[in-house]
Amino acid sequence: MLYLLLESVLPEDLIKEWKRMRSRVENKDKRNILGNLLEFLQSEVGNDERLQFAWSGFAKDQEFKRIKLKDKIPTATCIVSSERKRADKNDEQLLIL
């Protein structure tokens, strides 16, 4: 009963991960599902804490900013085509910004 209550308040992505792990663990110990869930949650919290610690070390002196891919990927919008007319011939120029 407590197991169902605890599982009902977990985020969806965490439940999916738990169900994947549960299928591997269930064969070993079907009787202690609640204990297995608590161990899983404990390891997830530990993993998150280690990640937070690692990221805080990288951003110690400055604020960590994630790279926005849409700002860094070149697209066709930065290419301009123009014509330059000379007295003797027409040349096309391609300008890349």
C-alpha positions in Angstrom: 0.0 0.0 0.0 2.8 2.4 0.9 4.6 1.4 -2.2 1.7 2.5 -4.4 1.3 5.8 -2.6 5.0 6.6 -3.0 5.1 5.6 -6.7 2.0 7.8 -7.4 3.8 11.0 -6.4 7.0 10.4 -8.4 7.7 12.3 -11.7 7.0 10.4 -14.9 10.6 10.2 -16.1 11.6 8.8 -12.7 8.8 6.2 -12.8 10.0 5.1 -16.3 13.5 4.6 -15.1 12.3 2.8 -12.0 10.2 0.4 -14.1 13.2 -0.4 -16.3 15.3 -1.1 -13.2 12.5 -2.9 -11.4 12.3 -5.5 -14.2 16.0 -6.4 -13.6 15.7 -6.3 -9.8 12.3 -8.0 -9.5 13.7 -11.4 -10.5 16.2 -11.2 -7.6 13.9 -10.0 -4.8 10.2 -9.8 -5.4 9.3 -9.6 -1.7 11.0 -6.3 -0.9 9.7 -3.9 -3.7 9.4 -1.0 -1.3 12.9 -1.4 -0.1 14.2 -1.7 -3.7 12.3 1.5 -4.6 13.8 3.4 -1.7 17.3 2.2 -2.6 16.7 3.3 -6.2 15.5 6.8 -5.0 18.5 7.1 -2.8 20.9 6.3 -5.6 19.1 8.8 -7.9 19.4 11.6 -5.3 23.1 10.7 -4.8 23.6 10.9 -8.6 21.9 14.3 -8.8 24.0 15.6 -5.9 27.2 14.5 -7.6 26.2 16.2 -10.8 25.3 19.4 -9.0 28.6 19.3 -7.2 30.5 18.8 -10.5 28.7 21.6 -12.3 29.2 24.0 -9.4 32.9 23.3 -9.6 32.9 24.3 -13.3 31.0 27.5 -12.7 32.9 28.5 -9.5 34.2 31.9 -10.7 31.5 32.8 -13.2 27.9 32.0 -13.8 27.5 28.8 -15.9 25.7 29.5 -19.1 24.5 26.7 -21.4 25.2 27.1 -25.0 22.1 27.7 -27.0 22.4 25.7 -30.2 20.2 27.9 -32.2 22.6 30.8 -31.6 25.7 28.8 -32.6 24.5 26.9 -35.7 25.1 28.8 -39.0 22.1 29.0 -41.2 21.3 30.4 -44.7 19.9 33.6 -43.1 23.5 34.9 -42.7 24.2 34.7 -46.5 23.5 37.8 -48.6 23.7 37.8 -52.4 24.1 41.1 -54.3 24.9 42.3 -57.7 27.6 44.9 -58.5 27.4 46.5 -61.9 30.6 47.7 -63.6 30.8 49.6 -66.8 32.4 46.6 -68.6 30.6 43.6 -67.0 28.2 42.4 -64.3 29.7 40.5 -61.4 27.9 38.8 -58.7 29.1 38.9 -55.1 28.4 36.6 -52.2 28.8 38.1 -48.8 28.9 35.9 -45.8 28.3 37.6 -42.5 
